Amino acid sequence: MFMTFKDLQECIQKAEENAACEYEITIIKELNSIEEFFNHPKCLYWLYWYTTKVIKGRWLEAEEVIKTDPEYSYWYSRDVIKGRWTEAEEVIKTDPEFSYRYAKDVMGGS
């Protein structure tokens, strides 16, 4: 894992400073370990949100986790990378909806 529990606490603080949803922050604050964070069903959403709202750019360490999911790989390539993310294309193409969106919105297909 690229992040420790202490790192997570620092990210939570930055998320709060950047107007993160109070409900989501409450959920994250109730987690007791970094393993719980990475195993939580909303982990990818939280990583994506953090890259777009706090970092406002690529978070290379988080990319290994994000690129395991076709939906968040699509959103990350579209909104963060703002272009093709070849490292995630194998995963993206496993989902018809996000494969189509990726081709249309990221690759410029019609």
The first five atom37 places (N, CA, C, CB, O) and aatype in JSON, in Angstrom:
{
  "aatype": [12, 13, 12, 16, 13, 11, 3, 10, 5, 6, 4, 9, 5, 11, 0, 6, 6, 2, 0, 0, 4, 6, 18, 6, 9, 16, 9, 9, 11, 6, 10, 2, 15, 9, 6, 6, 13, 13, 2, 8, 14, 11, 4, 10, 18, 17, 10, 18, 17, 18, 16, 16, 11, 19, 9, 11, 7, 1, 17, 10, 6, 0, 6, 6, 19, 9, 11, 16, 3, 14, 6, 18, 15, 18, 17, 18, 15, 1, 3, 19, 9, 11, 7, 1, 17, 16, 6, 0, 6, 6, 19, 9, 11, 16, 3, 14, 6, 13, 15, 18, 1, 18, 0, 11, 3, 19, 12, 7, 7, 15],
  "atom_mask": [
    [1, 1, 1, 1, 1],
    [1, 1, 1, 1, 1],
    [1, 1, 1, 1, 1],
    [1, 1, 1, 1, 1],
    [1, 1, 1, 1, 1],
    [1, 1, 1, 1, 1],
    [1, 1, 1, 1, 1],
    [1, 1, 1, 1, 1],
    [1, 1, 1, 1, 1],
    [1, 1, 1, 1, 1],
    [1, 1, 1, 1, 1],
    [1, 1, 1, 1, 1],
    [1, 1, 1, 1, 1],
    [1, 1, 1, 1, 1],
    [1, 1, 1, 1, 1],
    [1, 1, 1, 1, 1],
    [1, 1, 1, 1, 1],
    [1, 1, 1, 1, 1],
    [1, 1, 1, 1, 1],
    [1, 1, 1, 1, 1],
    [1, 1, 1, 1, 1],
    [1, 1, 1, 1, 1],
    [1, 1, 1, 1, 1],
    [1, 1, 1, 1, 1],
    [1, 1, 1, 1, 1],
    [1, 1, 1, 1, 1],
    [1, 1, 1, 1, 1],
    [1, 1, 1, 1, 1],
    [1, 1, 1, 1, 1],
    [1, 1, 1, 1, 1],
    [1, 1, 1, 1, 1],
    [1, 1, 1, 1, 1],
    [1, 1, 1, 1, 1],
    [1, 1, 1, 1, 1],
    [1, 1, 1, 1, 1],
    [1, 1, 1, 1, 1],
    [1, 1, 1, 1, 1],
    [1, 1, 1, 1, 1],
    [1, 1, 1, 1, 1],
    [1, 1, 1, 1, 1],
    [1, 1, 1, 1, 1],
    [1, 1, 1, 1, 1],
    [1, 1, 1, 1, 1],
    [1, 1, 1, 1, 1],
    [1, 1, 1, 1, 1],
    [1, 1, 1, 1, 1],
    [1, 1, 1, 1, 1],
    [1, 1, 1, 1, 1],
    [1, 1, 1, 1, 1],
    [1, 1, 1, 1, 1],
    [1, 1, 1, 1, 1],
    [1, 1, 1, 1, 1],
    [1, 1, 1, 1, 1],
    [1, 1, 1, 1, 1],
    [1, 1, 1, 1, 1],
    [1, 1, 1, 1, 1],
    [1, 1, 1, 0, 1],
    [1, 1, 1, 1, 1],
    [1, 1, 1, 1, 1],
    [1, 1, 1, 1, 1],
    [1, 1, 1, 1, 1],
    [1, 1, 1, 1, 1],
    [1, 1, 1, 1, 1],
    [1, 1, 1, 1, 1],
    [1, 1, 1, 1, 1],
    [1, 1, 1, 1, 1],
    [1, 1, 1, 1, 1],
    [1, 1, 1, 1, 1],
    [1, 1, 1, 1, 1],
    [1, 1, 1, 1, 1],
    [1, 1, 1, 1, 1],
    [1, 1, 1, 1, 1],
    [1, 1, 1, 1, 1],
    [1, 1, 1, 1, 1],
    [1, 1, 1, 1, 1],
    [1, 1, 1, 1, 1],
    [1, 1, 1, 1, 1],
    [1, 1, 1, 1, 1],
    [1, 1, 1, 1, 1],
    [1, 1, 1, 1, 1],
    [1, 1, 1, 1, 1],
    [1, 1, 1, 1, 1],
    [1, 1, 1, 0, 1],
    [1, 1, 1, 1, 1],
    [1, 1, 1, 1, 1],
    [1, 1, 1, 1, 1],
    [1, 1, 1, 1, 1],
    [1, 1, 1, 1, 1],
    [1, 1, 1, 1, 1],
    [1, 1, 1, 1, 1],
    [1, 1, 1, 1, 1],
    [1, 1, 1, 1, 1],
    [1, 1, 1, 1, 1],
    [1, 1, 1, 1, 1],
    [1, 1, 1, 1, 1],
    [1, 1, 1, 1, 1],
    [1, 1, 1, 1, 1],
    [1, 1, 1, 1, 1],
    [1, 1, 1, 1, 1],
    [1, 1, 1, 1, 1],
    [1, 1, 1, 1, 1],
    [1, 1, 1, 1, 1],
    [1, 1, 1, 1, 1],
    [1, 1, 1, 1, 1],
    [1, 1, 1, 1, 1],
    [1, 1, 1, 1, 1],
    [1, 1, 1, 1, 1],
    [1, 1, 1, 0, 1],
    [1, 1, 1, 0, 1],
    [1, 1, 1, 1, 1]
  ],
  "atom_positions": [
    [[0.83, -1.18, 0.0], [0.0, 0.0, 0.0], [0.88, 1.24, 0.0], [-0.95, 0.0, 1.21], [1.93, 1.28, 0.63]],
    [[0.44, 2.23, -0.7], [1.24, 3.44, -0.86], [1.0, 4.46, 0.24], [0.95, 4.05, -2.19], [1.61, 5.53, 0.23]],
    [[0.12, 4.15, 1.17], [-0.27, 5.13, 2.17], [-0.35, 4.44, 3.53], [-1.62, 5.8, 1.81], [-0.79, 3.29, 3.64]],
    [[0.07, 5.15, 4.57], [-0.06, 4.63, 5.93], [-1.33, 5.2, 6.55], [1.19, 4.99, 6.79], [-1.97, 6.09, 5.98]],
    [[-1.68, 4.69, 7.72], [-2.86, 5.22, 8.42], [-2.63, 6.68, 8.8], [-3.16, 4.37, 9.69], [-3.57, 7.49, 8.76]],
    [[-1.41, 7.02, 9.16], [-1.08, 8.43, 9.47], [-1.26, 9.3, 8.22], [0.39, 8.54, 10.0], [-1.8, 10.4, 8.31]],
    [[-0.8, 8.82, 7.08], [-1.01, 9.55, 5.82], [-2.49, 9.76, 5.56], [-0.37, 8.8, 4.64], [-2.91, 10.83, 5.11]],
    [[-3.29, 8.74, 5.83], [-4.73, 8.84, 5.65], [-5.32, 9.95, 6.51], [-5.4, 7.5, 5.97], [-6.18, 10.71, 6.06]],
    [[-4.86, 10.04, 7.75], [-5.36, 11.09, 8.64], [-5.03, 12.49, 8.08], [-4.75, 10.93, 10.07], [-5.85, 13.4, 8.17]],
    [[-3.85, 12.64, 7.51], [-3.47, 13.91, 6.89], [-4.35, 14.19, 5.67], [-1.98, 13.89, 6.48], [-4.75, 15.33, 5.44]],
    [[-4.64, 13.17, 4.89], [-5.53, 13.33, 3.73], [-6.93, 13.73, 4.16], [-5.58, 12.03, 2.9], [-7.58, 14.55, 3.51]],
    [[-7.4, 13.15, 5.26], [-8.73, 13.5, 5.78], [-8.76, 14.98, 6.14], [-9.09, 12.64, 7.02], [-9.73, 15.68, 5.82]],
    [[-7.73, 15.45, 6.79], [-7.66, 16.87, 7.16], [-7.71, 17.75, 5.91], [-6.37, 17.15, 7.98], [-8.44, 18.74, 5.88]],
    [[-6.94, 17.41, 4.9], [-6.93, 18.18, 3.66], [-8.29, 18.1, 2.96], [-5.83, 17.68, 2.72], [-8.75, 19.09, 2.39]],
    [[-8.92, 16.95, 3.01], [-10.25, 16.8, 2.41], [-11.26, 17.7, 3.11], [-10.71, 15.33, 2.47], [-12.08, 18.34, 2.46]],
    [[-11.2, 17.75, 4.43], [-12.1, 18.63, 5.17], [-11.87, 20.09, 4.8], [-11.91, 18.43, 6.69], [-12.82, 20.85, 4.67]],
    [[-10.61, 20.47, 4.64], [-10.27, 21.84, 4.25], [-10.77, 22.17, 2.84], [-8.76, 22.06, 4.33], [-10.93, 23.34, 2.5]],
    [[-11.0, 21.14, 2.03], [-11.47, 21.33, 0.65], [-12.93, 20.96, 0.49], [-10.62, 20.5, -0.3], [-13.37, 20.56, -0.6]],
    [[-13.69, 21.08, 1.57], [-15.14, 20.92, 1.56], [-15.63, 19.53, 1.16], [-15.74, 21.92, 0.64], [-16.6, 19.39, 0.42]],
    [[-14.95, 18.52, 1.66], [-15.42, 17.16, 1.42], [-16.77, 16.96, 2.1], [-14.39, 16.11, 1.92], [-17.09, 17.61, 3.1]],
    [[-17.53, 16.07, 1.55], [-18.84, 15.75, 2.11], [-18.67, 15.27, 3.55], [-19.56, 14.68, 1.25], [-17.9, 14.34, 3.83]],
    [[-19.39, 15.89, 4.45], [-19.3, 15.55, 5.86], [-19.65, 14.09, 6.12], [-20.21, 16.46, 6.67], [-19.04, 13.43, 6.96]],
    [[-20.65, 13.6, 5.4], [-21.06, 12.2, 5.54], [-19.91, 11.26, 5.18], [-22.28, 11.91, 4.65], [-19.63, 10.31, 5.92]],
    [[-19.24, 11.52, 4.06], [-18.13, 10.68, 3.62], [-16.97, 10.74, 4.63], [-17.64, 11.1, 2.23], [-16.37, 9.71, 4.94]],
    [[-16.67, 11.93, 5.12], [-15.6, 12.09, 6.1], [-15.92, 11.3, 7.37], [-15.38, 13.58, 6.44], [-15.04, 10.67, 7.96]],
    [[-17.17, 11.33, 7.78], [-17.58, 10.58, 8.97], [-17.3, 9.09, 8.79], [-19.08, 10.81, 9.27], [-16.82, 8.42, 9.7]],
    [[-17.61, 8.57, 7.61], [-17.36, 7.16, 7.32], [-15.86, 6.86, 7.41], [-17.9, 6.77, 5.92], [-15.45, 5.9, 8.06]],
    [[-15.06, 7.68, 6.76], [-13.62, 7.43, 6.73], [-13.02, 7.52, 8.14], [-12.91, 8.44, 5.79], [-12.16, 6.72, 8.51]],
    [[-13.48, 8.48, 8.91], [-12.95, 8.65, 10.27], [-13.26, 7.45, 11.17], [-13.51, 9.92, 10.89], [-12.56, 7.23, 12.16]],
    [[-14.29, 6.69, 10.84], [-14.64, 5.52, 11.64], [-13.79, 4.3, 11.32], [-16.1, 5.19, 11.43], [-13.85, 3.29, 12.03]],
    [[-13.0, 4.37, 10.26], [-12.14, 3.25, 9.89], [-10.97, 3.17, 10.86], [-11.63, 3.39, 8.43], [-10.46, 4.19, 11.32]],
    [[-10.56, 1.96, 11.17], [-9.53, 1.75, 12.18], [-8.15, 1.39, 11.63], [-9.96, 0.68, 13.1], [-7.18, 1.28, 12.38]],
    [[-8.07, 1.21, 10.32], [-6.78, 0.85, 9.74], [-6.75, 1.25, 8.27], [-6.5, -0.67, 9.9], [-7.78, 1.5, 7.65]],
    [[-5.56, 1.3, 7.74], [-5.41, 1.61, 6.32], [-5.97, 0.46, 5.48], [-3.91, 1.87, 5.96], [-6.45, 0.68, 4.37]],
    [[-5.92, -0.76, 6.0], [-6.5, -1.91, 5.29], [-8.01, -1.75, 5.15], [-6.17, -3.22, 6.03], [-8.58, -2.07, 4.1]],
    [[-8.64, -1.26, 6.19], [-10.09, -1.01, 6.11], [-10.39, 0.03, 5.04], [-10.65, -0.54, 7.47], [-11.37, -0.1, 4.3]],
    [[-9.56, 1.05, 4.95], [-9.75, 2.08, 3.93], [-9.68, 1.47, 2.53], [-8.7, 3.2, 4.09], [-10.57, 1.68, 1.71]],
    [[-8.62, 0.72, 2.26], [-8.43, 0.15, 0.93], [-9.44, -0.95, 0.61], [-7.04, -0.39, 0.81], [-9.68, -1.23, -0.57]],
    [[-10.01, -1.57, 1.61], [-11.01, -2.61, 1.38], [-12.45, -2.08, 1.36], [-10.89, -3.67, 2.44], [-13.39, -2.82, 1.08]],
    [[-12.61, -0.81, 1.66], [-13.95, -0.22, 1.69], [-14.49, -0.09, 0.26], [-13.93, 1.16, 2.4], [-13.74, 0.26, -0.65]],
    [[-15.79, -0.35, 0.05], [-16.37, -0.24, -1.29], [-16.26, 1.16, -1.91], [-17.82, -0.64, -1.23], [-16.33, 1.29, -3.13]],
    [[-16.09, 2.19, -1.1], [-16.0, 3.55, -1.64], [-14.56, 4.05, -1.78], [-16.77, 4.5, -0.76], [-14.35, 5.22, -2.1]],
    [[-13.59, 3.2, -1.55], [-12.19, 3.59, -1.61], [-11.83, 4.27, -2.93], [-11.3, 2.38, -1.41], [-11.21, 5.33, -2.93]],
    [[-12.21, 3.69, -4.05], [-11.87, 4.27, -5.34], [-12.51, 5.64, -5.54], [-12.3, 3.34, -6.47], [-11.89, 6.55, -6.09]],
    [[-13.74, 5.78, -5.08], [-14.41, 7.08, -5.15], [-13.62, 8.11, -4.35], [-15.85, 6.98, -4.63], [-13.37, 9.22, -4.83]],
    [[-13.23, 7.73, -3.14], [-12.49, 8.67, -2.29], [-11.15, 9.04, -2.91], [-12.27, 8.07, -0.9], [-10.77, 10.21, -2.87]],
    [[-10.43, 8.09, -3.48], [-9.15, 8.4, -4.13], [-9.36, 9.32, -5.33], [-8.45, 7.1, -4.57], [-8.61, 10.28, -5.51]],
    [[-10.36, 9.02, -6.12], [-10.67, 9.86, -7.28], [-11.03, 11.27, -6.84], [-11.83, 9.25, -8.1], [-10.52, 12.25, -7.39]],
    [[-11.91, 11.39, -5.84], [-12.32, 12.7, -5.35], [-11.11, 13.48, -4.86], [-13.36, 12.56, -4.21], [-10.98, 14.66, -5.18]],
    [[-10.24, 12.85, -4.12], [-9.06, 13.51, -3.57], [-8.15, 14.04, -4.69], [-8.28, 12.54, -2.67], [-7.6, 15.13, -4.58]],
    [[-8.0, 13.26, -5.75], [-7.15, 13.73, -6.85], [-7.76, 14.93, -7.56], [-6.91, 12.59, -7.86], [-7.05, 15.83, -7.99]],
    [[-9.08, 14.93, -7.7], [-9.72, 16.03, -8.43], [-9.93, 17.28, -7.58], [-11.05, 15.58, -8.97], [-9.87, 18.38, -8.11]],
    [[-10.18, 17.13, -6.29], [-10.54, 18.28, -5.45], [-9.4, 18.8, -4.58], [-11.69, 17.9, -4.58], [-9.39, 19.98, -4.23]],
    [[-8.45, 17.96, -4.23], [-7.37, 18.39, -3.35], [-6.06, 18.5, -4.12], [-7.22, 17.41, -2.17], [-5.46, 19.58, -4.17]],
    [[-5.63, 17.41, -4.71], [-4.36, 17.43, -5.45], [-4.5, 18.22, -6.75], [-3.88, 16.0, -5.75], [-3.59, 18.94, -7.15]],
    [[-5.64, 18.07, -7.4], [-5.92, 18.71, -8.69], [-4.88, 18.34, -9.74], [-5.97, 20.23, -8.52], [-4.39, 19.17, -10.5]],
    [[-4.59, 17.06, -9.74], [-3.63, 16.52, -10.69], [-3.39, 15.05, -10.4], [0.0, 0.0, 0.0], [-4.08, 14.45, -9.57]],
    [[-2.43, 14.49, -11.08], [-2.16, 13.07, -10.94], [-1.62, 12.73, -9.56], [-1.17, 12.62, -12.01], [-0.86, 13.5, -8.96]],
    [[-2.01, 11.59, -9.06], [-1.5, 11.02, -7.82], [-0.95, 9.66, -8.2], [-2.62, 10.93, -6.68], [-1.65, 8.65, -8.15]],
    [[0.31, 9.66, -8.59], [0.92, 8.48, -9.17], [0.81, 7.25, -8.28], [2.37, 8.74, -9.47], [0.57, 6.14, -8.77]],
    [[0.98, 7.42, -6.97], [0.9, 6.29, -6.07], [-0.5, 5.67, -6.06], [1.29, 6.71, -4.66], [-0.64, 4.46, -5.94]],
    [[-1.52, 6.49, -6.18], [-2.9, 5.99, -6.15], [-3.3, 5.33, -7.47], [-3.86, 7.13, -5.84], [-4.27, 4.57, -7.51]],
    [[-2.59, 5.62, -8.53], [-2.96, 5.09, -9.84], [-2.97, 3.57, -9.88], [-2.01, 5.62, -10.89], [-3.78, 2.98, -10.6]],
    [[-2.09, 2.93, -9.12], [-2.07, 1.46, -9.1], [-3.39, 0.9, -8.6], [-0.92, 0.97, -8.21], [-3.83, -0.15, -9.05]],
    [[-4.02, 1.59, -7.68], [-5.3, 1.15, -7.14], [-6.43, 1.56, -8.09], [-5.53, 1.74, -5.73], [-7.31, 0.75, -8.39]],
    [[-6.42, 2.78, -8.55], [-7.48, 3.3, -9.41], [-7.59, 2.49, -10.7], [-7.23, 4.77, -9.74], [-8.7, 2.21, -11.17]],
    [[-6.47, 2.12, -11.26], [-6.51, 1.43, -12.56], [-6.96, -0.03, -12.48], [-5.16, 1.48, -13.2], [-6.89, -0.76, -13.47]],
    [[-7.41, -0.45, -11.32], [-7.97, -1.8, -11.19], [-9.46, -1.82, -11.5], [-7.72, -2.35, -9.79], [-10.07, -2.89, -11.56]],
    [[-10.05, -0.65, -11.69], [-11.5, -0.54, -11.88], [-11.81, 0.21, -13.17], [-12.15, 0.16, -10.67], [-11.29, 1.31, -13.37]],
    [[-12.65, -0.35, -14.06], [-12.94, 0.31, -15.32], [-13.61, 1.67, -15.17], [-13.8, -0.58, -16.16], [-13.26, 2.61, -15.89]],
    [[-14.55, 1.79, -14.25], [-15.26, 3.06, -14.1], [-14.33, 4.17, -13.62], [-16.42, 2.9, -13.12], [-14.28, 5.24, -14.22]],
    [[-13.61, 3.93, -12.54], [-12.74, 4.99, -12.02], [-11.52, 5.22, -12.88], [-12.31, 4.65, -10.61], [-10.94, 6.31, -12.86]],
    [[-11.11, 4.22, -13.64], [-10.04, 4.43, -14.62], [-10.51, 5.41, -15.69], [-9.6, 3.1, -15.26], [-9.77, 6.29, -16.12]],
    [[-11.76, 5.23, -16.11], [-12.33, 6.16, -17.09], [-12.38, 7.58, -16.53], [-13.75, 5.71, -17.49], [-11.88, 8.52, -17.15]],
    [[-12.99, 7.73, -15.34], [-13.13, 9.06, -14.75], [-11.76, 9.7, -14.54], [-13.88, 8.99, -13.42], [-11.58, 10.89, -14.82]],
    [[-10.81, 8.94, -14.05], [-9.46, 9.46, -13.78], [-8.78, 9.9, -15.08], [-8.6, 8.39, -13.06], [-8.16, 10.96, -15.13]],
    [[-8.9, 9.09, -16.13], [-8.27, 9.47, -17.4], [-8.94, 10.71, -17.99], [-8.35, 8.31, -18.41], [-8.26, 11.58, -18.55]],
    [[-10.25, 10.79, -17.85], [-10.98, 11.94, -18.4], [-10.74, 13.22, -17.6], [-12.46, 11.64, -18.45], [-10.47, 14.27, -18.17]],
    [[-10.83, 13.12, -16.28], [-10.84, 14.33, -15.45], [-9.49, 14.7, -14.86], [-11.81, 14.15, -14.36], [-9.26, 15.87, -14.54]],
    [[-8.6, 13.74, -14.7], [-7.31, 14.04, -14.08], [-6.2, 14.05, -15.14], [-6.98, 13.0, -12.98], [-5.49, 15.05, -15.29]],
    [[-6.06, 12.95, -15.86], [-5.03, 12.88, -16.89], [-5.41, 13.75, -18.09], [-4.81, 11.43, -17.34], [-4.56, 14.32, -18.76]],
    [[-6.72, 13.83, -18.34], [-7.26, 14.59, -19.47], [-6.72, 14.08, -20.81], [-6.92, 16.09, -19.3], [-6.37, 14.83, -21.72]],
    [[-6.69, 12.75, -20.88], [-6.23, 12.11, -22.11], [-6.12, 10.61, -21.89], [0.0, 0.0, 0.0], [-6.55, 10.09, -20.86]],
    [[-5.55, 9.93, -22.85], [-5.43, 8.48, -22.79], [-4.58, 8.05, -21.6], [-4.83, 7.93, -24.08], [-3.58, 8.68, -21.27]],
    [[-5.0, 6.98, -20.99], [-4.25, 6.35, -19.91], [-4.03, 4.91, -20.35], [-5.01, 6.43, -18.52], [-4.77, 4.0, -19.97]],
    [[-3.01, 4.72, -21.14], [-2.78, 3.42, -21.77], [-2.59, 2.3, -20.75], [-1.56, 3.49, -22.67], [-2.95, 1.16, -21.02]],
    [[-2.02, 2.63, -19.59], [-1.81, 1.61, -18.57], [-3.13, 1.03, -18.05], [-1.01, 2.2, -17.42], [-3.13, -0.08, -17.53]],
    [[-4.22, 1.75, -18.18], [-5.52, 1.29, -17.66], [-6.45, 0.78, -18.76], [-6.19, 2.42, -16.91], [-7.54, 0.3, -18.46]],
    [[-6.06, 0.88, -20.0], [-6.96, 0.53, -21.09], [-7.39, -0.94, -21.08], [-6.31, 0.85, -22.41], [-8.52, -1.24, -21.48]],
    [[-6.53, -1.83, -20.65], [-6.92, -3.25, -20.58], [-8.08, -3.45, -19.61], [-5.72, -4.12, -20.14], [-8.97, -4.27, -19.86]],
    [[-8.07, -2.72, -18.51], [-9.14, -2.82, -17.52], [-10.39, -2.12, -18.03], [-8.69, -2.21, -16.17], [-11.5, -2.64, -17.9]],
    [[-10.23, -0.95, -18.61], [-11.38, -0.18, -19.1], [-12.15, -0.98, -20.14], [-10.91, 1.17, -19.69], [-13.38, -0.97, -20.15]],
    [[-11.45, -1.65, -21.02], [-12.13, -2.37, -22.1], [-12.93, -3.58, -21.62], [-11.14, -2.82, -23.12], [-13.64, -4.19, -22.41]],
    [[-12.82, -3.92, -20.35], [-13.62, -5.04, -19.82], [-15.06, -4.63, -19.51], [-12.97, -5.6, -18.56], [-15.9, -5.49, -19.26]],
    [[-15.34, -3.34, -19.53], [-16.68, -2.85, -19.22], [-17.24, -2.13, -20.44], [-16.66, -1.9, -17.98], [-16.69, -1.12, -20.86]],
    [[-18.33, -2.64, -21.03], [-18.86, -2.04, -22.25], [-19.19, -0.55, -22.12], [-20.09, -2.79, -22.67], [-18.86, 0.25, -22.99]],
    [[-19.85, -0.18, -21.03], [-20.25, 1.23, -20.86], [-19.04, 2.14, -20.77], [-21.12, 1.39, -19.62], [-18.99, 3.16, -21.47]],
    [[-18.08, 1.8, -19.93], [-16.93, 2.7, -19.74], [-15.92, 2.58, -20.86], [-16.26, 2.41, -18.41], [-15.13, 3.5, -21.1]],
    [[-15.93, 1.46, -21.55], [-15.11, 1.34, -22.76], [-15.63, 2.3, -23.83], [-15.13, -0.13, -23.29], [-14.86, 3.0, -24.48]],
    [[-16.95, 2.32, -23.99], [-17.57, 3.25, -24.94], [-17.3, 4.7, -24.55], [-19.09, 3.0, -25.02], [-16.89, 5.5, -25.39]],
    [[-17.52, 5.02, -23.28], [-17.29, 6.39, -22.82], [-15.83, 6.81, -23.02], [-17.67, 6.53, -21.34], [-15.54, 7.93, -23.44]],
    [[-14.92, 5.9, -22.72], [-13.49, 6.17, -22.87], [-13.17, 6.46, -24.34], [-12.64, 4.98, -22.36], [-12.48, 7.43, -24.66]],
    [[-13.68, 5.62, -25.22], [-13.43, 5.82, -26.65], [-14.0, 7.15, -27.13], [-14.03, 4.67, -27.47], [-13.37, 7.87, -27.9]],
    [[-15.19, 7.46, -26.67], [-15.86, 8.69, -27.09], [-15.26, 9.95, -26.44], [-17.35, 8.61, -26.75], [-14.91, 10.91, -27.13]],
    [[-15.15, 9.94, -25.12], [-14.78, 11.15, -24.39], [-13.28, 11.37, -24.25], [-15.38, 11.11, -23.05], [-12.82, 12.51, -24.2]],
    [[-12.52, 10.29, -24.19], [-11.08, 10.43, -23.97], [-10.3, 10.31, -25.27], [-10.58, 9.38, -22.97], [-9.4, 11.09, -25.55]],
    [[-10.67, 9.31, -26.08], [-9.96, 9.08, -27.31], [-10.52, 9.88, -28.48], [-9.99, 7.62, -27.64], [-9.92, 9.94, -29.55]],
    [[-11.67, 10.5, -28.27], [-12.25, 11.35, -29.32], [-12.99, 10.6, -30.4], [0.0, 0.0, 0.0], [-13.16, 11.12, -31.5]],
    [[-13.44, 9.39, -30.12], [-14.21, 8.64, -31.09], [-15.64, 9.11, -31.14], [0.0, 0.0, 0.0], [-16.07, 9.91, -30.31]],
    [[-16.39, 8.61, -32.1], [-17.78, 9.02, -32.19], [-18.74, 7.88, -31.97], [-18.05, 9.64, -33.52], [-19.95, 8.07, -32.02]]
  ]
}
